[in-house]
Amino acid sequence: MSRHDEDGALFVYGTLLDAAHRRSLLGREVAAAPALLGGYERLRGRYFYVVRRPGAEVAGLVLSGLGERDLAVLDHYEAVPRLYTREKLEVADAGGAMLRCWVYLPTAKLLALRT
């Protein structure tokens, strides 16, 4: 498997899966491709979030070509650093290649809201 790191890539697994919603936030279309986040499961309380769970995987999309402005808009939308943090993790693309990209992970405050 090949592996590469892309600063302008973001794995999404919740409301940002919706292309129209992304377009309304960013003001433009962005490239999106299927991907899997291994070792995590997707849950939902008030918001979608992922937590570590060996053997689990989360299906989502990798958005690519995001600039600093795009990430700032999405950080604001995701309430970073109050509800989420943005961290680099590895995801597998549709061909199985590993890509290191940004992922929004829940903070303790978000986990407290899960009920």
N, C-alpha and C positions, 0 to 999 in steps of 0.2 A: 504494500500500500504506500502510495506517495503521501507526503504530508507537507502542508504549507500554511503560512500565516498571512492573513490579510487584514490590515487595519480597518478597511472600509466595509467589513462584512459583519453581519449581525444575524444570529439565529433567533427566530421568533416562533412562539408556540401558543399564543393566546389571541387577543383581539387584533394584533398586528398581522395575523394570517389573512385578514380581509383586505384585498387590494384597494377597494374604494376607500376604506378607512385610512390606509397608509397614504393614499393620494391626497386625501383631505388634510392630513397632518403635514405632509412634506411639500405639497403643492406640485408634485410631479410623480411620474411612474418610476419605480425602481425595479431592477432585475431581481427575480426571486426564483430559487431552485429548491426542490425537495431535499431534506437532510434529516438525519437522526442524531439525537443526543443520547448517547449510551450512559448507563449507570445512574439515570435519573428517572423519576416519574412525574407526570403532570397532575396537579391537583387544582381544585378550585374552591375558594371560600368566597369572599367578596370579589377577589381577583384571581386570575390564573397565576400559578407559580409552579416551580419545579423544586423537588427535594431529591437528595441522593438516595438511591435504592439499587443495590447490586442486582444485575440481571435485567433491570427495567430499561426501557428506552422511550424517548419522546419523539414523535414525528412532528416536524415543523418545516420551516423554510429558512434558507439563508438568503438574506437580502444583501446584495453586493453593490459596490460603487457609492457607498454612503460617504459623504464628506463631514467635516467637523460641524457644520451648521445642521446637517441632518441628524447627527448623533446628539447635538445639543437639544434639538426639538424633541427627539424621542426620549432623551433623559428627562426632560421637563414633563412630558406626557406620562412617563413611568414613575414620576415622583422620586427620582434619584436625588439624594441618598436616603430619603425618608422611608420609602416602601421597598425600593429595589436598589441593588448595586449592579454595576456593569462590569463583568469580569470575562477574561479570555478562557475559553474551554475548547476542547476538540469535539467536532461533530463529523459524521460521515456523510459525504455527498451520495447521490444516487448510484454512483459507480463504486462506492466503497472507499474512495480516497479520503484521507483525514484532513480536515481544514480547521485551523485554529482561528476562532472568531469570537466576537463579543456575544455574551448571553446575559439577560437580566435575571439575577438571582434575588430571592426574597430576603428582606432584613427581618430582624426579630420583631419589629413593629408590625410588618405585614403578616408574619406568622401568627401574631396575637389576634389578628382580625379574621382568622380563617373560619370562625364559626358564624 
